[in-house]
């Protein structure tokens, strides 16, 4: 029997896939950067539900950005558990929730154990008619992929033990998001950084090819956290991209709405290949870097003048270019 809870719409962090039986994925993304910025990890727990039940499984991916290393820890689907009313999932002995994670991972090559706590979270705002990063599109039941930003920026306390080597994450910074649906888009750009010279500044952005009925369009969602103020630039709130240039290792983007403007220059560094979902199965690949650089300028618009509010360079930046970028450009 298919189970659906309307309250999930306004709580994107919690498990959305209850009742799904085929061609479905759901994954949470935890980015961790140590205080000295010498360690940059991503842990990605999730589930992959295939049309072929023998291929369905739970997993935890581990990406070590500095050493260009990836481990994929696979578990039976029955090892996945979740809380119905709040964000807390467990995969075997591993626990992932909004305020921390407990790690107990082991395969033939790597053993990872750890306990981390997260504080001072700052999610994408959830409102009655705009329940998170997707805005009103979250109410559409046939989207290929849904997205949530659970924390633009938070503090980390704790340690991770990797093959007997203890990694100190006290005073580190984190970022948290998730995706769920049938497949990732055929093409997309993703960027994220929250390491600037000033504290409490964070950028997230995604531009993707979105199937829509019998056609498609290029959708975009960008959020900029500046101190305690949040600014969004999205397809659904009327923002417009007036420049998008993409090469193999560089992106230039300008986007504005009626009140504000963002200008972004991002340089991509070498990344790590990670499995990605297609029709629920982890058969695709995406190359992700956590060592890129994103320069941004944020302006307030006043009459015909753009007033510079902030300009800086984000370090330890996540950056992905996937698929046919020309497809995105044509859809703008």
C-alpha positions in Angstrom: 0.0 0.0 0.0 1.4 3.4 -1.0 1.8 5.7 2.1 1.8 9.5 1.7 2.1 12.1 4.4 1.3 15.7 3.5 3.5 16.9 6.4 6.6 15.6 4.6 6.3 18.5 2.1 7.2 21.0 4.8 9.9 18.8 6.3 12.3 18.0 3.5 14.9 16.5 5.8 12.8 13.5 6.8 12.6 10.3 4.7 10.3 10.9 1.8 10.2 7.5 0.2 8.0 5.5 2.4 5.9 3.1 0.3 8.2 3.4 -2.8 8.9 0.0 -4.3 10.9 0.6 -7.5 12.9 3.2 -9.4 13.5 5.4 -6.5 16.5 6.9 -4.7 17.0 9.2 -1.7 20.3 10.5 -0.4 21.5 13.0 2.2 24.7 14.9 1.7 26.9 15.9 4.7 29.9 18.1 3.8 32.6 18.3 6.6 35.6 20.6 6.6 38.1 20.7 9.5 39.0 23.9 11.3 42.5 24.0 9.7 40.8 23.2 6.3 43.3 20.3 5.7 40.5 17.7 5.7 37.4 18.0 3.5 35.0 15.0 3.5 31.5 14.2 2.3 29.4 11.4 3.7 26.3 10.5 1.6 23.9 7.9 3.1 20.9 6.8 1.1 18.9 4.1 -0.6 18.7 2.8 -4.1 15.5 1.0 -5.1 15.7 -0.7 -8.5 13.0 -2.3 -10.7 15.1 -5.5 -10.0 14.7 -6.1 -6.3 18.1 -8.0 -6.2 19.8 -4.7 -7.0 18.1 -2.6 -4.3 20.2 -1.6 -1.4 21.2 1.0 1.2 24.5 2.7 1.1 26.9 5.2 2.6 29.4 6.9 0.3 32.6 8.5 1.7 34.5 11.0 -0.3 37.9 12.3 0.8 38.4 15.4 -1.4 42.0 16.1 -0.5 43.2 12.6 -1.3 40.8 12.0 -4.2 39.4 8.9 -2.7 35.9 7.4 -2.6 34.5 4.4 -0.6 31.1 2.9 -1.2 29.7 0.9 1.8 26.7 -1.2 0.6 24.1 -2.7 2.9 20.9 -4.7 2.4 17.8 -2.5 2.0 16.5 -4.0 5.3 19.3 -2.3 7.2 17.8 1.1 6.4 15.5 2.6 9.1 14.0 6.0 9.7 11.9 8.2 12.0 8.6 9.1 10.6 8.2 12.6 12.0 11.8 14.0 12.2 15.0 13.6 10.3 16.8 10.6 11.6 17.9 7.7 9.5 20.0 4.7 10.4 21.9 2.3 8.1 23.1 -0.7 10.1 25.0 0.9 13.0 25.3 4.3 11.4 23.0 7.1 12.4 22.5 10.4 10.5 20.3 13.2 11.8 20.1 17.0 11.7 22.2 17.6 14.8 24.9 15.0 14.2 26.1 11.7 12.8 27.4 8.4 14.3 29.7 6.4 12.0 30.5 2.7 12.1 31.6 1.8 8.6 33.7 -1.1 7.4 34.6 -2.8 4.1 37.6 -4.7 2.8 39.7 -1.5 2.5 38.5 1.0 5.0 37.2 1.2 8.6 35.6 4.5 9.7 34.2 5.2 13.1 33.2 8.6 14.6 30.8 10.8 16.4 30.1 14.4 15.3 27.7 17.0 16.6 26.3 20.0 14.6 25.1 23.3 16.0 23.9 26.7 14.7 22.1 25.3 11.7 20.7 27.6 9.0 18.3 25.8 6.5 16.7 27.2 3.4 13.5 28.8 4.8 10.3 26.7 4.7 7.1 28.6 4.2 3.5 27.7 3.8 3.4 28.2 0.0 7.1 27.7 -0.6 8.2 24.7 1.4 12.0 24.9 1.0 14.4 25.3 -1.9 12.0 24.1 -4.6 9.3 26.6 -3.9 5.9 25.8 -5.2 7.4 23.1 -7.5 7.6 20.9 -4.3 3.8 20.5 -4.6 4.1 18.9 -8.1 3.9 15.1 -7.8 5.7 14.1 -11.0 9.1 15.8 -10.7 12.1 13.7 -11.7 14.2 14.9 -8.8 13.5 16.9 -5.6 16.0 18.8 -3.6 16.4 20.2 -0.1 18.9 22.4 1.6 19.0 21.4 5.3 21.8 23.7 6.5 23.8 26.3 4.6 26.3 26.6 7.5 26.8 25.0 10.8 29.5 24.3 13.4 31.1 20.8 13.9 32.4 19.2 17.1 33.9 15.7 17.3 36.3 13.3 15.8 36.5 10.7 13.0 38.7 7.6 13.2 39.8 6.4 9.7 41.9 3.2 9.8 43.2 4.1 13.2 44.1 7.7 12.4 42.0 10.1 14.4 40.8 13.2 12.5 39.9 16.3 14.6 36.8 18.1 13.4 36.3 20.4 16.5 35.6 23.9 15.3 35.0 22.7 11.7 32.3 23.8 9.3 29.5 21.8 7.7 26.9 21.9 5.0 23.9 19.6 4.5 21.5 18.9 1.6 19.5 16.0 0.0 18.0 14.7 -3.2 15.2 12.2 -3.9 13.2 11.0 -6.8 13.7 8.6 -9.8 16.9 10.1 -11.4 19.2 13.0 -11.2 18.8 15.5 -14.1 20.3 14.8 -17.5 22.5 17.8 -17.1 23.2 20.2 -14.2 25.6 22.6 -12.5 26.0 22.5 -8.7 28.0 24.8 -6.5 28.4 25.4 -2.8 30.8 27.2 -0.5 30.7 28.5 3.1 34.4 29.3 3.7 35.0 33.1 3.3 37.1 35.5 5.2 34.0 36.6 7.1 31.9 34.2 9.1 28.3 33.2 8.4 28.4 33.6 4.6 27.4 30.8 2.4 26.4 30.2 -1.2 24.4 27.3 -2.8 23.4 27.1 -6.4 22.0 24.6 -8.9 21.1 24.9 -12.5 19.5 21.9 -14.1 17.5 20.5 -17.1 14.0 19.8 -15.7 11.6 17.5 -17.6 8.2 19.1 -17.7 5.2 17.2 -19.2 6.3 16.5 -22.8 9.0 19.1 -22.8 11.8 20.5 -20.5 13.2 23.7 -19.2 16.3 25.0 -17.4 15.5 25.6 -13.8 17.7 27.3 -11.3 17.8 27.8 -7.5 20.5 29.9 -5.8 20.6 30.9 -2.2 23.0 33.4 -0.5 23.3 33.6 3.2 24.9 36.8 4.4 25.2 37.1 8.1 21.6 36.5 9.3 20.0 37.6 6.1 19.0 35.2 3.3 18.5 36.0 -0.4 17.2 33.6 -3.0 17.4 33.7 -6.8 15.2 31.1 -8.4 13.1 30.3 -11.4 9.9 30.5 -9.4 10.5 33.9 -7.8 11.3 35.7 -11.0 15.1 35.8 -11.0 16.8 35.9 -14.4 20.2 34.7 -15.5 21.7 37.3 -17.8 25.1 35.5 -18.3 26.1 31.9 -18.1 29.5 30.7 -19.5 30.8 27.3 -18.8 34.1 25.6 -19.9 35.7 22.4 -18.7 37.0 24.0 -15.5 35.4 27.4 -15.2 32.0 29.0 -14.8 30.8 32.6 -15.0 27.3 33.4 -13.9 25.3 36.5 -13.4 21.7 36.4 -12.0 19.4 39.1 -10.6 15.9 39.7 -9.3 14.1 43.0 -8.7 16.1 43.8 -5.6 19.5 42.0 -5.7 22.2 40.7 -8.0 24.8 38.0 -7.8 27.9 37.7 -10.0 29.9 34.4 -9.7 33.2 33.3 -11.1 34.1 29.7 -10.2 37.2 27.7 -11.0 37.0 23.9 -10.8 39.8 21.7 -9.4 40.3 18.0 -9.7 37.5 16.0 -8.2 36.3 12.5 -7.2 34.0 10.2 -9.2 30.9 9.4 -7.2 28.0 7.0 -8.1 24.7 8.7 -9.0 21.2 7.5 -9.5 19.4 6.7 -12.7 15.9 5.2 -12.5 16.7 4.4 -8.9 19.9 2.5 -9.6 23.4 3.9 -8.8 24.6 3.4 -12.3 25.6 7.0 -13.3 28.7 8.9 -12.3 29.3 12.5 -11.2 32.7 14.1 -10.6 32.7 16.3 -7.6 35.3 18.5 -6.2 35.5 20.1 -2.7 38.7 22.0 -3.5 37.4 24.6 -5.9 37.3 28.4 -5.6 34.2 30.5 -6.0 34.5 34.3 -6.3 31.2 36.2 -5.8 29.9 39.7 -5.6 26.5 40.5 -4.1 24.7 43.8 -5.0 21.6 45.7 -3.8 19.8 47.3 -6.7 18.7 50.9 -6.2 17.1 52.6 -9.2 19.7 52.1 -12.0 22.7 51.6 -9.7 24.1 48.3 -8.3 25.5 48.9 -4.8 28.2 46.4 -3.8 27.3 44.8 -0.4 29.8 41.9 -0.3 32.7 40.6 -2.4 34.8 37.6 -1.5 36.3 34.3 -2.5 34.9 31.0 -1.2 37.3 28.2 -0.4 36.8 24.5 -0.1 34.0 24.9 -2.7 31.9 22.1 -4.1 31.5 22.2 -7.9 29.9 19.9 -10.4 29.4 20.1 -14.2 27.4 17.1 -15.4 25.9 16.1 -18.8 25.4 18.3 -21.8 25.9 21.9 -20.7 24.6 23.2 -24.1 21.3 21.7 -23.1 21.2 24.1 -20.1 22.2 27.1 -22.1 19.5 26.5 -24.7 16.9 26.3 -22.0 17.5 29.7 -20.6 
